[in-house]
Structure formats: C-alpha cells, structure tokens
Amino acid sequence: MPTTTLHFVRHGKVDNPKHLLYERLPGFHLSAQGLRMARTTAEFIATDKAMNQAVALYSSPLERTCETAQAILTDLNAVRLNRHEDPLKLQTDRRLIEAGNAFRGTRIGYGAAALWKPRNLKLVRNLWRPSWGESYRNIADRVADFAQEKVHEHPGEHIIVVSHESPIWSYRHMLETGHPEHNMLLRHTALASVTSITYDSQTGEVIGIRYADPARKVL
C-alpha cells in the first residue's frame, strides 16, 4: 500500500522582546535562538533517509515560518545537489497560517488585554472553545483541506510543511480524538518540532503519527 507522509514543522523561537501576541502581524522574525533551532531541525530533516527524500516544501506565508523553511530548504537542496537532483522551491499556502486572534498586538494580561476587564473575561470564558478568535474547528479544517490535497498531489512521497503551534496541534488533535477542541495549555508541539503524519495515498486515511523534538536542547 503506497503511503504519503506530511512532516509538519513548527517554526523556531521568535524575537519578541515586548512579549506581544504577534499572531498574524508582519515584522516578527526568528530570534538568534530561533535561527539555531531552525538550523538544528533542518539538519535533522536533511540527515533522515525518509525526510530528505521530500519532493515539496510548503510554508505559512509569515516571516517566522518562511525563515524556518528557508533553513530546511538550504539543507535539503544541499542533499539533492549531491544526488544530482533538481533543487526544491519554497511554496507558501495561507491555509497553514497562524490562527486569528482578537488580542493581536497586545500583551496578554496588560492594558487593553487585561483579563479583569469585562470584555476580555467574556472572550476567555472557555479554553476549549476560543471565543477570542478563530475556532479550533476552522483551524483544523483548513489544515485538513491542505493535507488531503497534497496527499493526492504527491502520492507515495514525503512533504515538509512549516506552520504554527495552533494549526499543527488542532489538526493532530482532531485526527487523534475526532474533535479539534483542546486545552491550549496542554499542546505537545515544541518550537521547531516535527509532527509526521502518514496517510494511505489512495484513501487519505491516516495510518500513523510520529513526533520529534530535535531542537529541544538548543539555547
């Protein structure tokens, strides 16, 4: 049975000295540590005999994901050059973008985002159903739409996908439990981690899910 595997990579640490909820705001890049994380995960992918066979690399269009993807692209293309294969090109897809959030641009718990304010108390009334922004259902559904499309476009292949914590975990949680709703404090998607999901190439059915955290010791 032919299988297709999508390797979902979370971006590295972001330079955010003001501790803002940057969400989809432009201008937020990887920090020096985040770049080291991205390079460590890129090396992990490029030295893996399955992942370095990837035929496509996709990313959310935000800076931090594109920068993480660029590190992966550099290492993968070095491997492909040694194998006399054509280089990969980075492709972006908005279905992989971070979740929408009403607190964008604020520091949670301070000023306009102070949780004691009546408006904010109403928004954060249930961690499982984020009334403060895009629903987990919508997040998971758009990632699922992307995944099924790519499984059928690239049957039998490996694909690298760089996204964000919420899209990756909401989708994984839906696959494992049947629903995308979850407690955001209990996500298992570390910075620069890799969540690999393998599908039956013909039916799109999920066969297995694996997780790796190659950048966990990067300082």
Helices and strands as residue ranges (DSSP letters): E 3-10, H 32-46, G 51-53, E 56-59, H 63-82, E 90-92, G 94-96, G 111-113, H 118-123, H 136-153, E 158-163, H 165-177, G 184-186, E 194-200, E 206-212
